[in-house]
Amino acid sequence: MQEPPATSPGPPAASATHGPRPAVVAGLVPARWGSTRFPGKPLHPIAGRPLIEHVWNRCRHARQLDLLAVATDDPRIADAATAFGARVLMTRDDHASGTDRCAEAAAALADEGVTHVINIQGDEPLIDPALIDQLAALLRSDPAIAMVTAASRLTDPAEIASEHVVKVVLDDHGRALYFSRSPIPFFRRPAPDFPAGPPFESLRHIGIYGYRIDVLQRLVSLPPAPLEQVESLEQLRALSAGIAIHVVLTAHASPGIDTPAQAAALERHFQLAQGTDPASVPQPGPASGSHRSPSTFAP
């Protein structure tokens, strides 16, 4: 579906002689050393390997990515990533978010014909490669799609009420109407009065994004939107600017690692599962009171 004219300049024009420009999808894993709660998190060892290496290995199983790279400003992360075989794109050290870091890295890939970018959080060692493929395939399916993300069903009342769990509501075409830390939709009548499934259930937003590259560059050029500042949710900048965000529904919500205690809990989870490879370890259930949109490991 075409975006409104004000949304973006649109996808790159097709060649009159060669037809539509083929989609080239890059997976980018932004990583920084500085963290208030967990300095050096990307290199924290889990099951004998740096956290970011676990993420990288999961991403390598995604079949819809044409290239994969770590985007970082820190030479320690760059050296470690290079050592385990990752491609590294160095960025400035003044970026306010992973989105800004991805935008700079994506600009460096312009000569390689990259048309789309998947922004993959560098602290989710159980990220599902199939989810990455879903987002990439949706972007490839229609050059007019500007931006995609993901959501999963949310049933825990404590998480629905938690400001630390971001919720999303969709329109009839699977596009985001709004993201909020508040419970949305608000059920004026008891939930059992409604049929199962969207829009009659709460959805947890999962913090993975895919962008057409021109939309990504436009997004980081915009000032923070008032609703973005109120909710402290960067994706509201896109909605405020009229950029449609298509949402993929998934049963997978990969836990993220925000604190050393959560990293230790993940290590214990591996040990209990008698495995050291995240790819072979069953995913634990959601943990109440998480500090991000996906579930996190409870210490």
C-alpha positions as CSV (number, residue, x, y, z in Angstrom):
1,M,0.0,0.0,0.0
2,Q,1.4,3.4,-1.0
3,E,2.4,5.8,1.8
4,P,0.9,9.3,1.9
5,P,3.0,11.7,-0.2
6,A,4.3,13.5,2.9
7,T,5.6,10.3,4.5
8,S,8.8,9.9,2.5
9,P,10.2,10.5,-1.0
10,G,9.3,6.9,-1.7
11,P,11.3,3.9,-2.8
12,P,14.2,4.4,-5.3
13,A,12.9,4.8,-8.8
14,A,12.8,1.8,-11.1
15,S,15.1,1.9,-14.1
16,A,13.3,2.4,-17.4
17,T,15.5,-0.3,-18.9
18,H,16.2,-2.7,-16.1
19,G,13.0,-2.7,-14.1
20,P,12.6,-2.4,-10.3
21,R,15.8,-2.2,-8.3
22,P,16.3,-5.6,-6.5
23,A,16.0,-5.5,-2.7
24,V,19.3,-5.9,-0.8
25,V,18.6,-6.4,2.9
26,A,21.3,-5.8,5.5
27,G,21.1,-7.0,9.1
28,L,22.8,-4.5,11.5
29,V,23.6,-5.2,15.1
30,P,24.3,-1.9,16.9
31,A,26.5,-2.3,20.0
32,R,28.0,0.2,22.5
33,W,30.2,-0.2,25.5
34,G,28.5,2.4,27.7
35,S,25.5,1.4,29.7
36,T,24.2,2.8,33.0
37,R,23.1,-0.6,34.3
38,F,25.6,-2.9,32.5
39,P,28.8,-1.3,31.2
40,G,30.6,-3.5,28.6
41,K,27.5,-5.7,28.1
42,P,28.2,-6.8,24.5
43,L,31.4,-8.5,25.7
44,H,30.0,-10.1,28.8
45,P,30.8,-13.8,28.7
46,I,27.9,-16.2,28.6
47,A,28.6,-19.9,28.2
48,G,32.2,-19.0,27.3
49,R,31.4,-16.5,24.5
50,P,30.7,-12.8,24.4
51,L,27.0,-11.9,24.5
52,I,27.2,-10.3,21.1
53,E,28.7,-13.4,19.6
54,H,25.6,-15.4,20.6
55,V,23.4,-12.7,18.8
56,W,25.6,-12.9,15.8
57,N,25.5,-16.6,15.5
58,R,21.7,-16.6,15.7
59,C,21.5,-13.9,13.0
60,R,23.7,-15.9,10.7
61,H,20.9,-18.5,10.4
62,A,18.6,-15.9,8.9
63,R,18.2,-16.7,5.2
64,Q,16.7,-13.4,4.0
65,L,19.8,-11.3,4.9
66,D,22.2,-10.4,2.1
67,L,24.8,-9.2,4.5
68,L,25.3,-8.9,8.3
69,A,27.4,-6.5,10.3
70,V,28.1,-5.2,13.8
71,A,27.9,-1.4,14.1
72,T,29.9,0.0,17.0
73,D,32.0,2.9,18.1
74,D,34.2,0.9,20.5
75,P,37.5,-0.7,19.4
76,R,37.1,-3.4,22.1
77,I,33.8,-4.5,20.7
78,A,35.2,-4.2,17.1
79,D,38.2,-6.4,18.0
80,A,36.1,-9.1,19.6
81,A,33.6,-9.1,16.8
82,T,36.3,-9.4,14.2
83,A,37.9,-12.2,16.1
84,F,34.7,-14.4,15.9
85,G,34.4,-13.6,12.2
86,A,31.9,-10.7,12.2
87,R,32.0,-7.8,9.7
88,V,32.4,-4.6,11.7
89,L,31.3,-1.1,10.7
90,M,32.8,1.7,12.9
91,T,30.5,4.6,13.8
92,R,30.7,7.8,15.7
93,D,30.5,7.7,19.5
94,D,27.8,10.4,20.0
95,H,24.8,8.5,18.7
96,A,21.7,8.8,21.0
97,S,20.2,5.5,19.9
98,G,20.9,2.3,18.1
99,T,18.7,3.6,15.3
100,D,21.1,6.5,14.7
101,R,24.0,4.1,14.8
102,C,22.3,1.9,12.2
103,A,21.6,4.9,10.0
104,E,25.3,5.9,9.9
105,A,26.3,2.3,9.2
106,A,23.7,1.9,6.5
107,A,25.1,5.0,4.8
108,A,28.5,3.3,4.6
109,L,26.8,0.5,2.7
110,A,25.4,2.6,0.0
111,D,27.9,1.5,-2.6
112,E,26.9,-2.1,-2.0
113,G,23.3,-1.5,-3.2
114,V,21.6,-1.9,0.2
115,T,18.0,-1.0,0.0
116,H,16.7,-2.1,3.4
117,V,18.1,-2.5,6.9
118,I,17.0,-4.8,9.8
119,N,18.0,-3.3,13.2
120,I,18.7,-6.3,15.5
121,Q,19.3,-5.6,19.2
122,G,22.7,-6.7,20.3
123,D,21.6,-8.0,23.7
124,E,19.1,-10.7,22.6
125,P,21.0,-14.0,22.5
126,L,17.9,-16.0,21.7
127,I,16.7,-13.8,18.8
128,D,14.7,-16.0,16.4
129,P,16.3,-16.1,12.9
130,A,12.8,-16.9,11.5
131,L,11.5,-13.6,12.8
132,I,14.3,-11.8,11.1
133,D,13.4,-13.6,7.9
134,Q,9.7,-12.6,8.3
135,L,10.6,-8.9,8.5
136,A,13.0,-9.1,5.6
137,A,10.5,-11.0,3.5
138,L,7.8,-8.5,4.2
139,L,10.1,-5.6,3.1
140,R,11.1,-7.5,0.0
141,S,7.4,-8.2,-0.9
142,D,6.5,-4.6,-1.5
143,P,8.9,-1.7,-2.3
144,A,6.3,0.8,-0.9
145,I,6.5,-0.7,2.7
146,A,8.5,1.9,4.7
147,M,9.0,0.2,8.0
148,V,8.3,-3.0,9.8
149,T,8.4,-4.3,13.4
150,A,7.0,-7.3,15.4
151,A,4.6,-8.0,18.2
152,S,3.5,-11.1,20.2
153,R,0.4,-11.9,22.2
154,L,0.4,-10.6,25.8
155,T,-1.7,-12.3,28.4
156,D,-0.1,-11.6,31.8
157,P,-2.1,-8.9,33.6
158,A,1.0,-7.7,35.4
159,E,2.8,-7.2,32.1
160,I,-0.2,-5.6,30.5
161,A,-0.3,-3.0,33.3
162,S,3.5,-2.5,33.4
163,E,5.0,0.6,32.0
164,H,8.1,-1.4,31.2
165,V,6.3,-3.5,28.7
166,V,5.4,-1.6,25.5
167,K,2.1,-2.4,23.9
168,V,0.9,-1.8,20.4
169,V,-2.5,-1.7,18.7
170,L,-3.0,-2.4,15.0
171,D,-5.4,-1.3,12.2
172,D,-7.2,-3.7,9.9
173,H,-4.2,-3.9,7.6
174,G,-1.7,-5.0,10.3
175,R,-0.2,-1.5,10.7
176,A,0.5,0.1,14.0
177,L,-2.0,2.6,15.2
178,Y,-0.2,3.5,18.4
179,F,2.5,2.2,20.8
180,S,2.2,2.9,24.6
181,R,3.5,2.0,28.0
182,S,-0.2,2.1,29.1
183,P,-2.5,-0.8,28.7
184,I,-3.9,-0.6,25.2
185,P,-6.5,-1.3,24.1
186,F,-8.4,-0.4,27.3
187,F,-11.2,-3.0,27.9
188,R,-14.2,-1.0,29.1
189,R,-16.0,-4.4,29.2
190,P,-14.5,-7.6,30.4
191,A,-12.1,-9.2,27.9
192,P,-14.1,-12.5,27.7
193,D,-16.9,-10.5,26.0
194,F,-14.7,-10.3,22.9
195,P,-13.5,-12.9,20.5
196,A,-9.9,-14.1,20.7
197,G,-7.2,-12.4,18.5
198,P,-6.3,-8.9,17.4
199,P,-7.7,-6.3,17.9
200,F,-9.4,-7.9,21.0
201,E,-6.2,-8.7,22.9
202,S,-3.1,-7.0,24.1
203,L,0.1,-7.2,22.0
204,R,3.6,-6.8,23.3
205,H,5.9,-4.8,21.0
206,I,9.1,-6.6,20.1
207,G,12.0,-4.2,19.6
208,I,13.3,-5.3,16.2
209,Y,12.8,-3.0,13.2
210,G,13.2,-3.1,9.4
211,Y,13.4,0.0,7.3
212,R,13.6,1.0,3.7
213,I,16.9,2.8,3.8
214,D,15.6,6.2,2.6
215,V,13.0,6.0,5.4
216,L,15.7,5.2,8.0
217,Q,17.7,8.2,6.9
218,R,14.6,10.5,7.0
219,L,13.6,9.2,10.5
220,V,17.0,10.0,12.1
221,S,16.9,13.5,10.5
222,L,13.6,14.3,12.3
223,P,13.5,16.0,15.7
224,P,12.0,14.0,18.6
225,A,8.2,14.1,18.4
226,P,6.1,15.3,21.4
227,L,4.5,11.8,21.8
228,E,7.9,10.2,21.6
229,Q,9.1,12.3,24.4
230,V,6.0,11.8,26.5
231,E,6.1,8.0,26.3
232,S,9.9,7.7,25.8
233,L,9.3,5.5,22.7
234,E,11.3,6.3,19.6
235,Q,8.9,4.5,17.2
236,L,6.3,7.2,17.9
237,R,8.5,9.6,15.9
238,A,7.7,7.5,12.8
239,L,4.0,7.4,13.4
240,S,3.9,11.2,14.2
241,A,5.6,11.8,10.9
242,G,3.0,9.7,9.0
243,I,5.3,6.8,8.4
244,A,3.3,3.6,8.4
245,I,4.8,0.7,10.5
246,H,3.7,-2.8,9.4
247,V,3.7,-5.3,12.3
248,V,4.5,-9.0,12.0
249,L,2.8,-11.1,14.6
250,T,4.9,-13.9,16.1
251,A,4.8,-16.3,19.0
252,H,8.5,-15.6,19.7
253,A,9.5,-12.9,22.1
254,S,13.3,-13.2,22.7
255,P,14.4,-12.3,26.2
256,G,16.9,-9.4,26.4
257,I,19.8,-9.0,28.8
258,D,19.7,-5.7,30.6
259,T,21.7,-6.4,33.8
260,P,24.5,-8.7,35.0
261,A,21.9,-10.6,37.1
262,Q,19.9,-11.4,34.0
263,A,23.1,-12.6,32.2
264,A,23.8,-14.9,35.2
265,A,20.2,-16.2,35.0
266,L,20.7,-17.0,31.3
267,E,23.9,-18.8,32.1
268,R,22.0,-20.9,34.7
269,H,19.3,-21.6,32.2
270,F,21.9,-23.0,29.8
271,Q,23.3,-25.2,32.5
272,L,19.9,-26.5,33.5
273,A,19.2,-27.3,29.9
274,Q,22.6,-29.1,29.7
275,G,23.7,-27.1,26.8
276,T,25.9,-24.1,26.1
277,D,24.6,-23.0,22.8
278,P,21.6,-20.6,22.8
279,A,20.4,-22.2,19.5
280,S,19.9,-25.5,21.3
281,V,18.3,-24.1,24.5
282,P,14.5,-23.8,24.9
283,Q,13.3,-20.2,25.5
284,P,12.1,-19.4,29.0
285,G,8.7,-17.9,29.6
286,P,8.0,-14.2,30.1
287,A,9.2,-12.5,33.3
288,S,7.0,-10.0,34.9
289,G,8.2,-6.4,35.3
290,S,10.6,-6.5,32.5
291,H,12.4,-3.3,31.6
292,R,12.0,-3.6,27.8
293,S,9.3,-4.6,25.3
294,P,10.4,-8.2,25.0
295,S,10.6,-10.4,28.1
296,T,13.8,-10.4,30.0
297,F,15.4,-13.1,32.2
298,A,14.5,-12.7,35.8
299,P,17.4,-12.8,38.1
